[in-house]
Structure formats: structure tokens, C-alpha cells
Amino acid sequence: QQYGNDVRNNDVGYGVVNAQNALDMLDSNNFDGCPGTAPTTAPTPFSCSPNEDLLEIRIKTDQYPTETGWTLTNTCSGTVVANTPEGTYNTGNTVYSDAVCVPTGGAYSFLITDSFGDGICCSYGTGFYNVFKNDVSEIDGGEFGQEETKTFGQCTETPAPQTPPTPAPQTPAPTSNPTPAPQT
């Protein structure tokens, strides 16, 4: 069998290449050996400021990745924090990862959708989703129909600033002598 050209073998996956096809490709592109420049540096790990939490959303698509989309909402404020609409993912059986920094604390709602209505596991692949907060798994899943919503965290209210009570105005202490009446 011939593999390559974005063909996946169900037994061994991607990466099996027909040697003759590889040689033909290298010849046709004027392959002249190793690159002349050093490779680029590794990407810097994603990090947040000290007063933020790192939320990472991992999605493994099923065989129909364009059906999958999701929205992460701060349930305390109603603000959409991150979103990947259906039609964004284009490679099946692939893990995608998104990260976002959010203020420390807070509560979140994760809505995942599948336009066909069969979820991302297990009819057409073994897809899953997982949401991590600071590398700790908060929610996960994969078997659902059209959509699924899960929440995590807790809204933390900022207390209203406390102002000290205003003191009562000072009144002079009474005296034993009567105050004279005004003269006209």
C-alpha cells in the first residue's frame, strides 16, 4: 500500500511514507541538504500575571471536526471569555489547545456544541474536552448530543468599601446660667 499525501493508516496513523514518493518529492523541490540557518527557538510557555488564573481548553475532535464549537463565559459578569465557533477545527482526531488568562477566582460556564448532534465521542471517533485551571482539571466530557454545558468556580464578590460613620456635630454642654434674650 502507498501512504503519504495526507493519508492516514488506521493501524499505524500518520507518518508512514512510501520511500519512492519521498525521494521523488525531494528531487522535484531541489533538496540541497540541511538548512543553512539555525532552527527557531522553542515557543515561550504561556503564563499569566500573579493576579490571574490560566484557563486551558483542550478539545480532541472526532472524525467530523467542523461540527464542533465552544464558548467559555464568566458567569459572574456574563462576559464571553473565549470562543471557537463551529467550522473552525478542520482536522479530525486532533487535540487542539487554547489558553486564556482570567482574573483570579470567578465562575465559568463551558458550552460545547456539535452541529450534527452526536457529540465528539464515541460514534465517530474518541473525541473529548477538558478545561484546566492552573493545570488542574475542572471539567471534562465528550459524550453528549447537540450541546452540553458545565460550570466550575465560584463568584467572589468584592466587598463594598467601608466608610466610617460620620460623627454627630458637637454641641456645647449646658451651663447653669441662662442665656440672655437678644436685645432689639
Secondary structure, DSSP 8 states (H G I E B T S, - for coil): ----TT--BTTTBTT---HHHHHHHHHHTT--SS-SS------------TTEEEEEEEEE--S-GGGEEEEEEETTTTEEEEEE-TT---STT-EEEEEEEEESSEEEEEEEEETTSS-SEETTEE-EEEEEETTEEEEEE---SSEEEEEEEE---------------------SS-------
